[in-house]
Amino acid sequence: MNELNELDHQLTLAINGSDSLFWDNVMYTVTDTFSWSLVILTLLIIIFKNNTWKEALMVYLTIALLIFVADRICSGLVKPMVARWRPTQDPQLMYFVDVVRNYRGGRFGFFSGHACNTMCMAMFLSWLFRSGKVAFTLFFWSLTTTFTRLYLGVHYLGDVCVGFTIGALLGWIFYWLMEHYVHPRIGTKRLISAQFTSSGYLKSDLDTFMTIIFFNYICVLIVAMTLGIG
């Protein structure tokens, strides 16, 4: 166990930080949930547009409950129970960690809430939309967003891996519960038109959603360059 823990420390330090102010700004911006506000707004609009208002409400409520449960399991239960220091807070490691803008997070980091929350959303929405391109984009978003936590030194690699696993499981469970008990029509909208996915979402709307995600990345890069110049 000690050897595994030491390997986790070494891998985390290898990923953590860089000598680039540009990448420091990118990672610090991407890790902030507020920077994804436009993506979240677009998601809410697409769900509303492609469902009746009652169906959309059921999806909204399921997503809200999913995020609440994921957060409570992580921050309310596991983190205080396991009480594993974040790298930036660990007395044995904190002085070796490259810190950006003095951001150190809370005391405990097992498991990663960012990894859990982004992965549960990626898994849930992939089942909801039934589009391979969207699924790839969502998992890419989850991975890159979570990578920032390693770069910033606020999580160990082990924290992230466990967060991904629990998040994926929760996302699948909540979609399954919604499909079978809350919103039975959600997985049975078999439309003949090639304009829709098998779950009834307009492919053009999902293309817009993916475009907004990548546009958001471009905006982050522009902001990072601007801050770097400043």
N, C-alpha and C positions, 0 to 999 in steps of 0.2 A: 504493500500500500504506500509506503514511504517513497519507493522508487517511482511509482506511478504519479504521485504528487509532485515529486521533483521534476519529472518529465513535463508535467503540466506547467510548472513554473518556467522551465527553460523555453518551451514552445511559445508561451505567452510573451515572454520577454523578447523573443526573436521577432514576433509579429508587432509588438508594441512600438509606436512612435516612428519618427524619422527626423531628418535634419531639414525637412522642407516646410516652410511656413505655408505654402500653397496647400499641401496635403493636410496639414494641421487644420486649416480653415475648412477644407472640404469635409473632413471627418467630423469636426465639431458641428458643422451645419447639418449634415445628413443625420446625425444622431438625435437631433432635436425634432420631436414629433410635430411641432408647429410648422416646420419647413415643408411638411407634406399635406398642408391644409387644402391646397387646390386639388390634390389627388383624392382626398377624402370627400370633398364636395362633389367632384365628378362622379365618384362611386355612388353616392347617395342619389344623385340625379338619374343615373343609368338604371339603378334598381327600381326607382319609382316609375320611370318611363316604360319599363318592360314588364310591369306587373300591374294588376289592379291595386287600388290604394290599400285594400285589406291585405293582399298578398305582400305588398311592399312593407307594410307595417309589421307583419309577421317576420319578415327577413330582418328588418331593423332591430326588432326586439331580440331576435335570436343572436344577432351579432353583438348587441349590447350585453346580453347575458354571457356570451362566450368570453368577451373581453373582461367582464367583471370576475367571472370564475377563474380565468387564467391569472388575473392579477392577484386575487385573494389566495390562490394556491401558492403562487410565487412569493409575493411580498408579505402576505398575512400569515402564511403557515410555514413554508419551507425555509425561507431566509432566516427568520428568528430562531427556528428550531435547530437548523444545521449550524448557523452562526459561523459561516466560513468568510474570513476577511476578503474584501476586494483586494486586488494587487496594490492599488493606490493607498489602501488603508492597512495592509499587512505590515506589522513592525519589522519583519524579516526581509521584506521585499520592496517596500514603498520608496526607498531611496535609490533603487535601481530602475524604477519605472519612469518613463518619459511622460510627463504630465502636460496637457495642453490647457492654457488659460486657467491654470490652477483648479481644473475640474477633477474632482476625486470621487464623486458619487457618495452614496450612503456607506454605512459601515460594512454591511454584508452583501455578498454577491452571488451566492448559490441558491437557485440557479438564475440564469439571465432572463429578466423580464422582457427585454427587447427581443431576444431570440424566441421566447415562448409566444409573445403577442403577435409578432410579425409572421411567424410560421403558422400559428393557428388561423390567422386571417388568410394567408396564402393558400392553405389547405382548404378552408371553408369556401373561399371564393372560387377556387379551381373546380370544386364539385358543383358549385352553384352555376357557373358560367359554361362549363363543359367545352372549353376551348384550349387546345394545346398551346397555342401562342400566348394566350393570356396566362395560363398556368406557368409557362417558362418565365414570363415577365414578372409574375408575382413572386416566384421563388428566387429569382435574381434580386428583386427588391429586398426580400427578407434576408438573403445572404449578405448583400452589400450593407444594408442598414446595421446588421448585427456585427459585421466586420469592424465597424467603427468602434464598437465597445472594446474589442481587443486592441485596436490601434490606440485608443485613449487610455488603455490600461485599467479600465474599471471592471473587467471580467477576465477570468481565466478561460482557456480554451475548453476545459471541462465544463464550466458553467454554461457556455454557449451550446455545447453538444447536448447536454441534458435538456436545456431550454428548447432546442429544436425538436427533440424527441417528444417531450410532453406537449409542446404546441401543436405538432402534427397530429398527435393522438386526439387532443381536445377538438381541433378543427374538424376532424373526421367524425367524431362522436356527435358533436353538435349538429353537423349537417345531417347525419343519419337520423337523429331524433327529430329534426325539423321535417325531413322528408317523410317520415313514417307516422308522426304523431301531431305535428303542428300545421304543416302545409303540404298535404299529400299530393297536390298537383305539381309541386315544384320540380319533381323529377320525371314527370310524365307528359310534358308538353312536346310531343313528337310532331314537329312541323315539317311539311314536305319541302317548303321553299328553302333554297340554298342560302338565303339571306339571313337565316336564323341558325343558332346552335341547337343542339338536341333538347336543351332545357328552355328554349324559347327566347333567347336574348339575341337582339339584332347584332350581327357581326360588325356592322359599321359603327355601332355604339361602343363595342368592345375595342375596335381599332382606335376610336377616339380616346378611350380610357388608357390604352397602352401609350398612345402619343403623349398624353398629359404626363404620364409617369416619366417618360424619357425627356420631355420638355422640362420637367422639374429637376432632373439631373443636370441639364444644361444650365438652368438658372443657378443651381448650387455652384457649378464650376465658375460661372461669371462672378458670383458673389465672392467666391474664394480668391479669384484673381484680383478683384477690386480691393478686398481687405489686405491682400498681399502687397499691393502697390502702396496702399495707405500706410 
